[in-house]
Amino acid sequence: MTDTEEAQVAASTSTTSTTPTDKDAAKICILLNATGNVPIIKKRTWTVDPNKTVSWIQKFIHKFLKLDASEQIFLYVNQTFAPAPDQIIKNLYECHGTNGKLVLYYCKNQAWG
């Protein structure tokens, strides 16, 4: 992930606005929850492009937390299963989204599934 992509994710997040813009309306709200021994990201809610993949989210978290290259990030949907890295966020949201958000848990060790 480039700095530009990270800036796009950061710019697309809306924590102060209560009404989404047309550009944000196409985005999917993701709630990131830490589990296990991984550092906690203070900002838990992010909006991302629905066509991004799970591996893109993993790379984003890895870079955001400034982890070593040898450390891995595992993602889980609703504490139940690990989606495939090439899975599209839009598909996960349509099947497993709740209350307008897709809840993802991240950790450095395998936890569920």
N, CA, C and O atoms as CSV, one atom per row, in Angstrom:
chain,resi,resn,atom,element,x,y,z
A,1,MET,N,N,0.849,-1.160,0.000
A,1,MET,CA,C,0.000,0.000,0.000
A,1,MET,C,C,0.898,1.228,0.000
A,1,MET,O,O,1.877,1.306,0.743
A,2,THR,N,N,0.545,2.178,-0.845
A,2,THR,CA,C,1.333,3.399,-0.935
A,2,THR,C,C,0.812,4.430,0.049
A,2,THR,O,O,-0.275,4.280,0.607
A,3,ASP,N,N,1.595,5.475,0.256
A,3,ASP,CA,C,1.157,6.555,1.134
A,3,ASP,C,C,-0.090,7.220,0.579
A,3,ASP,O,O,-0.936,7.693,1.337
A,4,THR,N,N,-0.206,7.257,-0.743
A,4,THR,CA,C,-1.388,7.847,-1.373
A,4,THR,C,C,-2.637,7.052,-1.027
A,4,THR,O,O,-3.676,7.632,-0.713
A,5,GLU,N,N,-2.540,5.715,-1.083
A,5,GLU,CA,C,-3.696,4.880,-0.736
A,5,GLU,C,C,-4.082,5.070,0.724
A,5,GLU,O,O,-5.265,5.136,1.058
A,6,GLU,N,N,-3.071,5.159,1.597
A,6,GLU,CA,C,-3.352,5.364,3.013
A,6,GLU,C,C,-4.020,6.715,3.227
A,6,GLU,O,O,-4.933,6.839,4.043
A,7,ALA,N,N,-3.566,7.724,2.495
A,7,ALA,CA,C,-4.178,9.047,2.598
A,7,ALA,C,C,-5.608,9.020,2.093
A,7,ALA,O,O,-6.471,9.711,2.634
A,8,GLN,N,N,-5.869,8.221,1.049
A,8,GLN,CA,C,-7.232,8.114,0.536
A,8,GLN,C,C,-8.154,7.490,1.569
A,8,GLN,O,O,-9.292,7.930,1.729
A,9,VAL,N,N,-7.676,6.464,2.274
A,9,VAL,CA,C,-8.489,5.835,3.317
A,9,VAL,C,C,-8.724,6.820,4.443
A,9,VAL,O,O,-9.847,6.956,4.930
A,10,ALA,N,N,-7.663,7.513,4.862
A,10,ALA,CA,C,-7.793,8.483,5.945
A,10,ALA,C,C,-8.714,9.618,5.542
A,10,ALA,O,O,-9.517,10.081,6.352
A,11,ALA,N,N,-8.610,10.071,4.301
A,11,ALA,CA,C,-9.454,11.173,3.835
A,11,ALA,C,C,-10.906,10.737,3.684
A,11,ALA,O,O,-11.820,11.550,3.820
A,12,SER,N,N,-11.116,9.459,3.404
A,12,SER,CA,C,-12.479,8.995,3.186
A,12,SER,C,C,-13.224,8.721,4.485
A,12,SER,O,O,-14.436,8.505,4.467
A,13,THR,N,N,-12.522,8.728,5.605
A,13,THR,CA,C,-13.196,8.488,6.878
A,13,THR,C,C,-13.909,9.746,7.315
A,13,THR,O,O,-13.420,10.858,7.118
A,14,SER,N,N,-15.051,9.560,7.900
A,14,SER,CA,C,-15.849,10.700,8.320
A,14,SER,C,C,-16.305,10.482,9.752
A,14,SER,O,O,-17.252,9.736,10.001
A,15,THR,N,N,-15.629,11.134,10.697
A,15,THR,CA,C,-15.999,10.954,12.092
A,15,THR,C,C,-16.786,12.141,12.624
A,15,THR,O,O,-17.507,12.008,13.612
A,16,THR,N,N,-16.662,13.312,11.980
A,16,THR,CA,C,-17.355,14.487,12.473
A,16,THR,C,C,-18.658,14.736,11.728
A,16,THR,O,O,-19.567,15.361,12.275
A,17,SER,N,N,-18.765,14.269,10.519
A,17,SER,CA,C,-19.949,14.506,9.703
A,17,SER,C,C,-21.018,13.471,10.033
A,17,SER,O,O,-20.713,12.295,10.228
A,18,THR,N,N,-22.266,13.911,10.093
A,18,THR,CA,C,-23.350,12.970,10.358
A,18,THR,C,C,-24.046,12.542,9.083
A,18,THR,O,O,-24.731,11.519,9.074
A,19,THR,N,N,-23.888,13.300,7.999
A,19,THR,CA,C,-24.502,12.927,6.734
A,19,THR,C,C,-23.412,12.621,5.726
A,19,THR,O,O,-22.536,13.457,5.500
A,20,PRO,N,N,-23.440,11.438,5.108
A,20,PRO,CA,C,-22.408,11.096,4.149
A,20,PRO,C,C,-22.569,11.878,2.856
A,20,PRO,O,O,-23.684,12.201,2.447
A,21,THR,N,N,-21.452,12.176,2.220
A,21,THR,CA,C,-21.490,12.823,0.926
A,21,THR,C,C,-21.742,11.773,-0.136
A,21,THR,O,O,-21.740,10.579,0.163
A,22,ASP,N,N,-21.962,12.202,-1.382
A,22,ASP,CA,C,-22.183,11.246,-2.459
A,22,ASP,C,C,-20.984,10.320,-2.627
A,22,ASP,O,O,-21.142,9.134,-2.915
A,23,LYS,N,N,-19.785,10.869,-2.446
A,23,LYS,CA,C,-18.575,10.069,-2.571
A,23,LYS,C,C,-18.510,9.019,-1.470
A,23,LYS,O,O,-18.119,7.882,-1.734
A,24,ASP,N,N,-18.886,9.372,-0.237
A,24,ASP,CA,C,-18.858,8.437,0.880
A,24,ASP,C,C,-19.998,7.425,0.819
A,24,ASP,O,O,-19.902,6.352,1.415
A,25,ALA,N,N,-21.082,7.755,0.104
A,25,ALA,CA,C,-22.237,6.863,0.051
A,25,ALA,C,C,-21.866,5.527,-0.583
A,25,ALA,O,O,-22.454,4.499,-0.247
A,26,ALA,N,N,-20.906,5.532,-1.487
A,26,ALA,CA,C,-20.490,4.300,-2.147
A,26,ALA,C,C,-19.498,3.514,-1.308
A,26,ALA,O,O,-19.185,2.372,-1.642
A,27,LYS,N,N,-19.004,4.090,-0.240
A,27,LYS,CA,C,-18.012,3.444,0.609
A,27,LYS,C,C,-18.694,2.495,1.596
A,27,LYS,O,O,-19.887,2.613,1.874
A,28,ILE,N,N,-17.918,1.565,2.111
A,28,ILE,CA,C,-18.424,0.624,3.107
A,28,ILE,C,C,-17.747,0.932,4.435
A,28,ILE,O,O,-16.533,1.130,4.498
A,29,CYS,N,N,-18.539,0.970,5.478
A,29,CYS,CA,C,-18.032,1.249,6.820
A,29,CYS,C,C,-17.528,-0.057,7.433
A,29,CYS,O,O,-18.251,-1.051,7.500
A,30,ILE,N,N,-16.274,-0.029,7.877
A,30,ILE,CA,C,-15.655,-1.205,8.484
A,30,ILE,C,C,-15.296,-0.878,9.925
A,30,ILE,O,O,-14.708,0.167,10.205
A,31,LEU,N,N,-15.648,-1.769,10.829
A,31,LEU,CA,C,-15.304,-1.634,12.240
A,31,LEU,C,C,-14.173,-2.612,12.536
A,31,LEU,O,O,-14.356,-3.826,12.438
A,32,LEU,N,N,-13.001,-2.084,12.898
A,32,LEU,CA,C,-11.838,-2.917,13.180
A,32,LEU,C,C,-11.678,-3.113,14.684
A,32,LEU,O,O,-11.522,-2.143,15.427
A,33,ASN,N,N,-11.717,-4.347,15.125
A,33,ASN,CA,C,-11.545,-4.692,16.540
A,33,ASN,C,C,-10.275,-5.510,16.715
A,33,ASN,O,O,-10.045,-6.480,15.993
A,34,ALA,N,N,-9.464,-5.117,17.668
A,34,ALA,CA,C,-8.238,-5.860,17.966
A,34,ALA,C,C,-8.578,-7.051,18.854
A,34,ALA,O,O,-9.490,-6.992,19.680
A,35,THR,N,N,-7.834,-8.121,18.669
A,35,THR,CA,C,-7.980,-9.283,19.528
A,35,THR,C,C,-6.597,-9.912,19.724
A,35,THR,O,O,-5.735,-9.823,18.850
A,36,GLY,N,N,-6.405,-10.529,20.849
A,36,GLY,CA,C,-5.109,-11.132,21.126
A,36,GLY,C,C,-4.059,-10.100,21.494
A,36,GLY,O,O,-4.358,-9.109,22.160
A,37,ASN,N,N,-2.839,-10.331,21.064
A,37,ASN,CA,C,-1.723,-9.486,21.468
A,37,ASN,C,C,-1.345,-8.432,20.428
A,37,ASN,O,O,-0.193,-8.001,20.389
A,38,VAL,N,N,-2.264,-8.018,19.607
A,38,VAL,CA,C,-1.993,-7.013,18.575
A,38,VAL,C,C,-2.238,-5.608,19.139
A,38,VAL,O,O,-3.136,-5.424,19.960
A,39,PRO,N,N,-1.455,-4.624,18.710
A,39,PRO,CA,C,-1.718,-3.256,19.165
A,39,PRO,C,C,-3.111,-2.786,18.725
A,39,PRO,O,O,-3.614,-3.187,17.676
A,40,ILE,N,N,-3.702,-1.950,19.529
A,40,ILE,CA,C,-5.052,-1.454,19.257
A,40,ILE,C,C,-4.980,-0.199,18.402
A,40,ILE,O,O,-4.189,0.705,18.670
A,41,ILE,N,N,-5.811,-0.155,17.372
A,41,ILE,CA,C,-5.958,1.043,16.566
A,41,ILE,C,C,-7.045,1.881,17.239
A,41,ILE,O,O,-8.190,1.445,17.353
A,42,LYS,N,N,-6.683,3.082,17.683
A,42,LYS,CA,C,-7.639,3.903,18.424
A,42,LYS,C,C,-8.863,4.248,17.591
A,42,LYS,O,O,-9.984,4.246,18.100
A,43,LYS,N,N,-8.653,4.543,16.314
A,43,LYS,CA,C,-9.779,4.830,15.429
A,43,LYS,C,C,-10.270,3.497,14.881
A,43,LYS,O,O,-9.591,2.869,14.069
A,44,ARG,N,N,-11.434,3.070,15.317
A,44,ARG,CA,C,-11.934,1.739,14.972
A,44,ARG,C,C,-12.767,1.722,13.703
A,44,ARG,O,O,-12.833,0.691,13.035
A,45,THR,N,N,-13.404,2.829,13.351
A,45,THR,CA,C,-14.304,2.859,12.209
A,45,THR,C,C,-13.622,3.513,11.010
A,45,THR,O,O,-13.102,4.624,11.105
A,46,TRP,N,N,-13.634,2.811,9.892
A,46,TRP,CA,C,-13.025,3.291,8.652
A,46,TRP,C,C,-14.011,3.080,7.511
A,46,TRP,O,O,-14.809,2.143,7.544
A,47,THR,N,N,-13.962,3.937,6.514
A,47,THR,CA,C,-14.758,3.731,5.303
A,47,THR,C,C,-13.806,3.435,4.164
A,47,THR,O,O,-12.807,4.130,3.981
A,48,VAL,N,N,-14.116,2.408,3.404
A,48,VAL,CA,C,-13.240,1.987,2.316
A,48,VAL,C,C,-14.042,1.736,1.049
A,48,VAL,O,O,-15.261,1.569,1.081
A,49,ASP,N,N,-13.333,1.713,-0.049
A,49,ASP,CA,C,-13.905,1.406,-1.348
A,49,ASP,C,C,-14.427,-0.036,-1.313
A,49,ASP,O,O,-13.710,-0.926,-0.857
A,50,PRO,N,N,-15.642,-0.286,-1.778
A,50,PRO,CA,C,-16.204,-1.635,-1.711
A,50,PRO,C,C,-15.469,-2.651,-2.589
A,50,PRO,O,O,-15.632,-3.857,-2.400
A,51,ASN,N,N,-14.674,-2.185,-3.535
A,51,ASN,CA,C,-13.964,-3.096,-4.425
A,51,ASN,C,C,-12.581,-3.488,-3.917
A,51,ASN,O,O,-11.862,-4.218,-4.599
A,52,LYS,N,N,-12.199,-3.018,-2.740
A,52,LYS,CA,C,-10.925,-3.414,-2.137
A,52,LYS,C,C,-11.028,-4.857,-1.667
A,52,LYS,O,O,-12.122,-5.372,-1.435
A,53,THR,N,N,-9.878,-5.499,-1.530
A,53,THR,CA,C,-9.857,-6.901,-1.100
A,53,THR,C,C,-9.461,-7.012,0.369
A,53,THR,O,O,-9.009,-6.045,0.981
A,54,VAL,N,N,-9.637,-8.186,0.911
A,54,VAL,CA,C,-9.244,-8.464,2.286
A,54,VAL,C,C,-7.733,-8.284,2.447
A,54,VAL,O,O,-7.276,-7.776,3.470
A,55,SER,N,N,-6.971,-8.691,1.461
A,55,SER,CA,C,-5.515,-8.533,1.557
A,55,SER,C,C,-5.129,-7.058,1.601
A,55,SER,O,O,-4.140,-6.705,2.243
A,56,TRP,N,N,-5.879,-6.198,0.939
A,56,TRP,CA,C,-5.608,-4.761,0.998
A,56,TRP,C,C,-5.824,-4.248,2.424
A,56,TRP,O,O,-5.039,-3.441,2.921
A,57,ILE,N,N,-6.884,-4.716,3.078
A,57,ILE,CA,C,-7.158,-4.327,4.463
A,57,ILE,C,C,-6.029,-4.833,5.370
A,57,ILE,O,O,-5.574,-4.107,6.253
A,58,GLN,N,N,-5.582,-6.063,5.157
A,58,GLN,CA,C,-4.487,-6.610,5.953
A,58,GLN,C,C,-3.223,-5.763,5.792
A,58,GLN,O,O,-2.547,-5.463,6.776
A,59,LYS,N,N,-2.906,-5.382,4.563
A,59,LYS,CA,C,-1.725,-4.554,4.311
A,59,LYS,C,C,-1.873,-3.184,4.965
A,59,LYS,O,O,-0.916,-2.638,5.512
A,60,PHE,N,N,-3.089,-2.634,4.899
A,60,PHE,CA,C,-3.339,-1.338,5.527
A,60,PHE,C,C,-3.086,-1.410,7.035
A,60,PHE,O,O,-2.395,-0.556,7.590
A,61,ILE,N,N,-3.641,-2.423,7.694
A,61,ILE,CA,C,-3.459,-2.578,9.141
A,61,ILE,C,C,-1.975,-2.803,9.463
A,61,ILE,O,O,-1.441,-2.217,10.404
A,62,HIS,N,N,-1.327,-3.647,8.681
A,62,HIS,CA,C,0.091,-3.945,8.897
A,62,HIS,C,C,0.918,-2.666,8.826
A,62,HIS,O,O,1.775,-2.425,9.676
A,63,LYS,N,N,0.661,-1.852,7.814
A,63,LYS,CA,C,1.413,-0.606,7.653
A,63,LYS,C,C,1.025,0.413,8.720
A,63,LYS,O,O,1.895,1.099,9.256
A,64,PHE,N,N,-0.255,0.523,9.035
A,64,PHE,CA,C,-0.731,1.480,10.029
A,64,PHE,C,C,-0.111,1.204,11.392
A,64,PHE,O,O,0.249,2.134,12.115
A,65,LEU,N,N,0.013,-0.077,11.744
A,65,LEU,CA,C,0.589,-0.466,13.040
A,65,LEU,C,C,2.119,-0.505,13.011
A,65,LEU,O,O,2.760,-0.711,14.042
A,66,LYS,N,N,2.692,-0.309,11.837
A,66,LYS,CA,C,4.154,-0.318,11.665
A,66,LYS,C,C,4.768,-1.614,12.194
A,66,LYS,O,O,5.730,-1.594,12.962
A,67,LEU,N,N,4.199,-2.727,11.772
A,67,LEU,CA,C,4.686,-4.036,12.196
A,67,LEU,C,C,5.900,-4.447,11.369
A,67,LEU,O,O,6.105,-3.952,10.260
A,68,ASP,N,N,6.692,-5.348,11.914
A,68,ASP,CA,C,7.835,-5.906,11.182
A,68,ASP,C,C,7.333,-6.699,9.990
A,68,ASP,O,O,6.206,-7.196,9.983
A,69,ALA,N,N,8.187,-6.810,8.985
A,69,ALA,CA,C,7.817,-7.552,7.781
A,69,ALA,C,C,7.540,-9.023,8.088
A,69,ALA,O,O,6.777,-9.669,7.369
A,70,SER,N,N,8.149,-9.559,9.148
A,70,SER,CA,C,7.958,-10.964,9.501
A,70,SER,C,C,6.631,-11.225,10.219
A,70,SER,O,O,6.201,-12.374,10.324
A,71,GLU,N,N,5.985,-10.176,10.708
A,71,GLU,CA,C,4.721,-10.340,11.437
A,71,GLU,C,C,3.546,-10.382,10.464
A,71,GLU,O,O,3.523,-9.656,9.470
A,72,GLN,N,N,2.582,-11.232,10.758
A,72,GLN,CA,C,1.393,-11.380,9.928
A,72,GLN,C,C,0.187,-10.779,10.628
A,72,GLN,O,O,0.157,-10.636,11.850
A,73,ILE,N,N,-0.804,-10.433,9.820
A,73,ILE,CA,C,-2.091,-9.982,10.343
A,73,ILE,C,C,-3.158,-10.948,9.830
A,73,ILE,O,O,-3.239,-11.220,8.632
A,74,PHE,N,N,-3.958,-11.451,10.731
A,74,PHE,CA,C,-5.078,-12.325,10.379
A,74,PHE,C,C,-6.370,-11.543,10.591
A,74,PHE,O,O,-6.529,-10.849,11.595
A,75,LEU,N,N,-7.285,-11.662,9.643
A,75,LEU,CA,C,-8.590,-11.001,9.752
A,75,LEU,C,C,-9.680,-12.044,9.895
A,75,LEU,O,O,-9.634,-13.114,9.287
A,76,TYR,N,N,-10.666,-11.701,10.720
A,76,TYR,CA,C,-11.815,-12.574,10.931
A,76,TYR,C,C,-13.090,-11.750,10.835
A,76,TYR,O,O,-13.141,-10.610,11.297
A,77,VAL,N,N,-14.109,-12.330,10.238
A,77,VAL,CA,C,-15.411,-11.687,10.117
A,77,VAL,C,C,-16.281,-12.153,11.269
A,77,VAL,O,O,-16.535,-13.348,11.419
A,78,ASN,N,N,-16.738,-11.207,12.085
A,78,ASN,CA,C,-17.644,-11.496,13.198
A,78,ASN,C,C,-17.165,-12.626,14.111
A,78,ASN,O,O,-17.981,-13.405,14.603
A,79,GLN,N,N,-15.889,-12.722,14.337
A,79,GLN,CA,C,-15.290,-13.746,15.201
A,79,GLN,C,C,-15.627,-15.171,14.772
A,79,GLN,O,O,-15.670,-16.075,15.607
A,80,THR,N,N,-15.865,-15.377,13.484
A,80,THR,CA,C,-16.268,-16.714,13.064
A,80,THR,C,C,-15.346,-17.340,12.035
A,80,THR,O,O,-14.974,-18.503,12.190
A,81,PHE,N,N,-14.962,-16.621,10.994
A,81,PHE,CA,C,-14.149,-17.241,9.948
A,81,PHE,C,C,-13.176,-16.232,9.351
A,81,PHE,O,O,-13.375,-15.019,9.426
A,82,ALA,N,N,-12.129,-16.771,8.762
A,82,ALA,CA,C,-11.120,-15.950,8.086
A,82,ALA,C,C,-11.464,-15.915,6.597
A,82,ALA,O,O,-11.449,-16.955,5.938
A,83,PRO,N,N,-11.770,-14.743,6.062
A,83,PRO,CA,C,-12.086,-14.671,4.634
A,83,PRO,C,C,-10.836,-14.857,3.782
A,83,PRO,O,O,-9.722,-14.611,4.244
A,84,ALA,N,N,-11.020,-15.282,2.561
A,84,ALA,CA,C,-9.900,-15.443,1.633
A,84,ALA,C,C,-9.293,-14.075,1.324
A,84,ALA,O,O,-10.018,-13.083,1.248
A,85,PRO,N,N,-7.987,-14.012,1.148
A,85,PRO,CA,C,-7.336,-12.724,0.879
A,85,PRO,C,C,-7.845,-12.010,-0.367
A,85,PRO,O,O,-7.794,-10.782,-0.435
A,86,ASP,N,N,-8.336,-12.763,-1.357
A,86,ASP,CA,C,-8.829,-12.124,-2.578
A,86,ASP,C,C,-10.328,-11.806,-2.530
A,86,ASP,O,O,-10.901,-11.370,-3.528
A,87,GLN,N,N,-10.952,-12.020,-1.389
A,87,GLN,CA,C,-12.381,-11.731,-1.217
A,87,GLN,C,C,-12.618,-10.221,-1.276
A,87,GLN,O,O,-11.864,-9.447,-0.686
A,88,ILE,N,N,-13.652,-9.812,-1.978
A,88,ILE,CA,C,-14.005,-8.401,-2.130
A,88,ILE,C,C,-14.812,-7.958,-0.906
A,88,ILE,O,O,-15.696,-8.682,-0.447
A,89,ILE,N,N,-14.507,-6.773,-0.382
A,89,ILE,CA,C,-15.175,-6.236,0.808
A,89,ILE,C,C,-16.683,-6.099,0.586
A,89,ILE,O,O,-17.465,-6.355,1.501
A,90,LYS,N,N,-17.089,-5.706,-0.592
A,90,LYS,CA,C,-18.517,-5.549,-0.894
A,90,LYS,C,C,-19.276,-6.855,-0.677
A,90,LYS,O,O,-20.370,-6.860,-0.113
A,91,ASN,N,N,-18.690,-7.960,-1.127
A,91,ASN,CA,C,-19.344,-9.266,-0.958
A,91,ASN,C,C,-19.460,-9.643,0.517
A,91,ASN,O,O,-20.495,-10.144,0.956
A,92,LEU,N,N,-18.399,-9.401,1.274
A,92,LEU,CA,C,-18.449,-9.695,2.710
A,92,LEU,C,C,-19.510,-8.849,3.400
A,92,LEU,O,O,-20.257,-9.343,4.243
A,93,TYR,N,N,-19.571,-7.575,3.038
A,93,TYR,CA,C,-20.546,-6.677,3.653
A,93,TYR,C,C,-21.969,-7.118,3.343
A,93,TYR,O,O,-22.825,-7.124,4.227
A,94,GLU,N,N,-22.222,-7.485,2.102
A,94,GLU,CA,C,-23.572,-7.910,1.718
A,94,GLU,C,C,-24.010,-9.168,2.459
A,94,GLU,O,O,-25.191,-9.323,2.769
A,95,CYS,N,N,-23.079,-10.060,2.743
A,95,CYS,CA,C,-23.417,-11.312,3.422
A,95,CYS,C,C,-23.335,-11.234,4.944
A,95,CYS,O,O,-24.092,-11.909,5.641
A,96,HIS,N,N,-22.419,-10.412,5.464
A,96,HIS,CA,C,-22.143,-10.436,6.902
A,96,HIS,C,C,-22.196,-9.076,7.574
A,96,HIS,O,O,-21.879,-8.966,8.758
A,97,GLY,N,N,-22.586,-8.044,6.854
A,97,GLY,CA,C,-22.682,-6.718,7.449
A,97,GLY,C,C,-23.844,-6.637,8.428
A,97,GLY,O,O,-24.905,-7.214,8.187
A,98,THR,N,N,-23.647,-5.920,9.535
A,98,THR,CA,C,-24.702,-5.713,10.514
A,98,THR,C,C,-24.700,-4.259,10.949
A,98,THR,O,O,-23.639,-3.659,11.122
A,99,ASN,N,N,-25.878,-3.694,11.125
A,99,ASN,CA,C,-26.035,-2.312,11.562
A,99,ASN,C,C,-25.248,-1.334,10.690
A,99,ASN,O,O,-24.700,-0.354,11.193
A,100,GLY,N,N,-25.195,-1.602,9.387
A,100,GLY,CA,C,-24.516,-0.708,8.457
A,100,GLY,C,C,-23.002,-0.793,8.479
A,100,GLY,O,O,-22.329,0.062,7.903
A,101,LYS,N,N,-22.447,-1.819,9.140
A,101,LYS,CA,C,-20.991,-1.959,9.243
A,101,LYS,C,C,-20.584,-3.404,9.006
A,101,LYS,O,O,-21.350,-4.338,9.242
A,102,LEU,N,N,-19.370,-3.555,8.539
A,102,LEU,CA,C,-18.748,-4.873,8.458
A,102,LEU,C,C,-17.758,-4.948,9.607
A,102,LEU,O,O,-16.814,-4.160,9.667
A,103,VAL,N,N,-17.966,-5.886,10.514
A,103,VAL,CA,C,-17.115,-6.013,11.700
A,103,VAL,C,C,-15.988,-6.996,11.394
A,103,VAL,O,O,-16.225,-8.164,11.085
A,104,LEU,N,N,-14.753,-6.492,11.486
A,104,LEU,CA,C,-13.573,-7.320,11.263
A,104,LEU,C,C,-12.709,-7.318,12.516
A,104,LEU,O,O,-12.484,-6.273,13.126
A,105,TYR,N,N,-12.234,-8.482,12.889
A,105,TYR,CA,C,-11.312,-8.625,14.017
A,105,TYR,C,C,-9.939,-8.916,13.440
A,105,TYR,O,O,-9.806,-9.716,12.514
A,106,TYR,N,N,-8.920,-8.270,13.982
A,106,TYR,CA,C,-7.568,-8.492,13.498
A,106,TYR,C,C,-6.670,-8.925,14.651
A,106,TYR,O,O,-6.829,-8.487,15.790
A,107,CYS,N,N,-5.722,-9.801,14.319
A,107,CYS,CA,C,-4.780,-10.282,15.329
A,107,CYS,C,C,-3.512,-10.764,14.628
A,107,CYS,O,O,-3.473,-10.904,13.405
A,108,LYS,N,N,-2.485,-11.011,15.423
A,108,LYS,CA,C,-1.207,-11.477,14.867
A,108,LYS,C,C,-1.100,-12.996,14.859
A,108,LYS,O,O,-0.222,-13.546,14.193
A,109,ASN,N,N,-1.967,-13.675,15.578
A,109,ASN,CA,C,-1.977,-15.145,15.619
A,109,ASN,C,C,-3.352,-15.625,15.197
A,109,ASN,O,O,-4.338,-14.901,15.332
A,110,GLN,N,N,-3.417,-16.839,14.690
A,110,GLN,CA,C,-4.711,-17.390,14.310
A,110,GLN,C,C,-5.565,-17.531,15.558
A,110,GLN,O,O,-5.110,-18.037,16.584
A,111,ALA,N,N,-6.821,-17.071,15.457
A,111,ALA,CA,C,-7.687,-17.084,16.629
A,111,ALA,C,C,-8.922,-17.966,16.416
A,111,ALA,O,O,-9.192,-18.853,17.226
A,112,TRP,N,N,-9.655,-17.735,15.361
A,112,TRP,CA,C,-10.888,-18.489,15.105
A,112,TRP,C,C,-10.797,-19.110,13.726
A,112,TRP,O,O,-9.916,-18.778,12.933
A,113,GLY,N,N,-11.713,-20.007,13.456
A,113,GLY,CA,C,-11.845,-20.544,12.105
A,113,GLY,C,C,-10.890,-21.623,11.842
A,113,GLY,O,O,-10.875,-22.180,10.745
